[in-house]
Amino acid sequence: MVLKAAYITWVKIWHDVVPVSRWQYLWLFFCLLPIQPLYAWELSGYVGIEDLAFYEQPVDSRQHMNYLSGVIEAELYHEWDNGNQVFAFVPFFRGAQYDSNRTHFDIRELTYVYAAEEWEFRFGIRKVFWGVTESVHLVDIINQRDMVENTDGEDKLGQPMINFAWIQDWGTLDFFLLPGFREMPFTGVEGRPRTQPAVSGDQARFDKNGFARQMAYAIRWSHSIGDWDIGLSNFYGTSRDPIFLVEQDSAGQVSIIPYYQNINQTGLDVQATIESWLLKLEMIVRVSESDTTFATVAGFEYTFFNIAETGLDIGLLAEYLYDSRGLIAPTAFQDDFFTGIRFALNDVQDTQILAGVIVDSNTYEQFYNIEASRRFFENFRLEVEARFFNGASPGDRTYSFRKDSHFRFELSYHF
Amino acid sequence: MKKNVVGLLFCLLAWGCVAEEINAAAISTEQIQIEEISSEQKGLEIMQEVDKRDLGWGDMSTDMQMILKNKNGDEHVRNLRLKTLEMLDDGDKSLSIFDSPRDIKGTAFLSFTHALEADEQWLYLPALKRVKRISSSNKSGPFLGSEFAFEDLTSFELKKFKYNYLRDEVVDNVDCFVIETFPQYEHSGYTRNIVWIDKERYIPLKTDYYDRKNALLKTQTFNDYQQYLGQYWRAAKTLMANHLTGKSTTLLWENYTFRNGLTERNFDKNTLKRSR
């Protein structure tokens, strides 16, 4: 729509200058794009190649040991009016070997922003992040997570929205109108890691249908007061996180079915930044037709900066995760401890390592996660991730993933 | 009795001598103190003049290129855009946007500096659309892997240092004041710096940085000064050379513009999220 608006603007301008036919307008528009000042239109992004490597035989014989894939994400960006108006288009595509669910295209962003002194209007397909903690993101609810892209849930699907931000001395008040519900994408039968059996995404169920399912509304107040950064939010609409129904048909075939509830979720996120301490808290109260639940994550990050004048920073992280739904929670982290250590070498190659483990305080099942990344030859970046599942007994939450420990390598070229 | 009196006299005499010595010592420390006060005073007055002459520019926008060089001569380049808002009763506010290396393109850094209290800093990560409040205790660590520490790049505030005038010296045919500065803020990596201030223009030409062990660590030189708005001098090139590692970083500044009409709104978290 924004592109169309831009096209119409150009047509109007050129209609007065040269009498040309409709098709010629379009041709002119594309010819004129590069004539714009260089700072005005920018193209950037990355292409990458990824390998997922598993070292244990899969639980399901349809799964594989090694998965190759390629990815491209581009951003076309334009700002004008002294940066007070912004247009951005970010298409994304991953082509994957074996698992067709993982081959996916998404418009991460297609957005227009107008910024005034006391407000901002943001329109289109966008991504929004709320929250402060590292192990889980409880408060963050605007976008659906792209769970086929990476199981860490940090990648998100673009969400259509109209967002009005009212910016005052007492903080920023954001209003969101979120038309268009997007279901969580799940790894297919050939994919790894995944639950056993694979989630039957195509049989998803909903509390509401039609308009009520598609529309969501949110409001958020956020502010920085001295050492404190605070956010208070409320969301009403279809939950982005489904709960999972385990059903058995007459033939004894078990299937896992996502069920999206209609919820009202109130969230609070707070961070205090005091000297080298970051103290973090997120909590949510979620009310659905069937129940009211509470979840929280609280913890800290302490960093030793520039150790022995080498430039090395070492950060220690600890967070406690709680969900009142206990064992029926759709998350594996309902009464768990996360501890982690972060190394930032602050070298020319920007070498970073984050290693963490989440331990269930009841079953002692563990989930290890190590992420390292480093720049090569100015424009390349190599990411290595290692994820290990350990100590799960039959019936435990991560038992499905017991053979799914893996390494992930991604080499990307940034332009 | 007599002996005692004589003894007492000797004692008194001796005491007198000691007292005189003590007095003399007291006077000399007093004189030294006066000299110290005057050299401290002189140092402060020179830096007050430096500060005064750079007041009133309002806001500033510029493009910066960093060229990192190791001792083998390998080069790495970083490009940034910087915006700064002058705050009259407080440290400046600044927004830095990274254009290259390309893998961190769009990363932006918002900083509210304060003279003595901790700065407020936020980092915007464009891939996640996440704004992270970060600790500002990291003063001495390297900025983007360069020879510049975070503290070398924050705005100059008079109260951040104590000063001591050392001497006059000619550097490259320019008459300079040589002033020792002692960081008063926490977490500094330096015991002191020595700054050469151009006597005519009141701008720094060279700075020596002494590490926590008081050994000469780095030397920064300021080149190609240009005057803007008929008053404000800005270097087009500065070089930071590390004497311990043999590495160096050159900063090249281009497209300085002043009084662009920026307000505090251009330095808030909403603007940070819009920055690219």
Contacts between the chains, C-beta under 8 A, distances in Angstrom:
chain1	res1	chain2	res2	distance
A	42	B	276	7.4
A	44	B	102	6.7
A	44	B	105	5.5
A	44	B	106	7.6
A	46	B	102	7.8
A	46	B	103	7.4
A	77	B	276	5.4
A	79	B	276	7.0
A	82	B	260	7.9
A	83	B	274	7.3
A	86	B	274	6.0
A	86	B	276	7.5
A	88	B	276	7.4
A	113	B	274	6.0
A	115	B	270	7.4
A	115	B	271	7.3
A	115	B	274	6.3
A	117	B	263	7.2
A	117	B	265	5.6
A	118	B	265	7.9
A	120	B	270	5.8
A	120	B	274	7.6
A	127	B	129	4.7
A	128	B	129	6.4
A	129	B	128	5.7
A	129	B	129	4.6
A	129	B	130	4.3
A	129	B	131	7.6
A	132	B	133	7.9
A	154	B	128	6.3
A	165	B	270	6.1
A	167	B	265	7.0
A	167	B	268	7.0
A	167	B	270	5.8
A	172	B	269	7.3
A	172	B	270	6.1
A	222	B	269	7.6
A	224	B	120	7.2
A	224	B	133	7.4
A	224	B	269	7.0
A	227	B	118	7.9
A	229	B	133	4.8
A	271	B	133	5.6
A	273	B	120	7.9
A	273	B	133	5.0
A	273	B	134	7.3
A	273	B	135	5.9
A	273	B	136	7.9
A	275	B	118	7.1
A	275	B	135	6.9
A	275	B	137	5.3
A	276	B	135	5.2
A	276	B	137	4.5
A	277	B	135	7.4
A	278	B	133	7.4
A	278	B	134	7.9
A	278	B	135	6.5
A	303	B	135	6.1
A	303	B	137	7.6
A	303	B	138	7.4
A	305	B	135	7.7
A	305	B	137	6.0
A	305	B	138	4.1
A	305	B	140	7.3
A	305	B	141	5.2
A	305	B	187	7.5
A	306	B	138	6.6
A	306	B	140	4.9
A	306	B	141	3.9
A	306	B	142	7.8
A	306	B	189	7.0
A	309	B	140	7.1
A	309	B	189	6.8
A	309	B	211	7.0
A	309	B	212	7.6
A	311	B	141	5.8
A	311	B	142	4.6
A	311	B	145	7.6
A	313	B	138	6.9
A	313	B	141	6.5
A	346	B	141	5.8
A	346	B	142	4.9
A	346	B	145	5.9
A	347	B	145	5.1
A	348	B	68	5.9
A	348	B	70	7.6
A	348	B	76	5.2
A	348	B	145	4.2
A	349	B	145	7.5
A	350	B	101	7.7
A	350	B	103	7.8
A	350	B	104	7.1
A	350	B	144	7.9
A	350	B	145	6.6
A	375	B	101	6.1
A	375	B	103	5.9
A	378	B	76	6.8
A	378	B	77	7.6
A	378	B	100	7.9
A	378	B	101	5.8
A	378	B	102	7.7
A	379	B	101	6.9
A	379	B	102	5.3
A	379	B	103	7.2
A	380	B	103	7.9
A	381	B	103	4.5
A	412	B	103	7.4
A	414	B	101	7.4
A	414	B	102	3.6
A	414	B	103	4.4
A	414	B	105	7.1
A	415	B	102	6.1
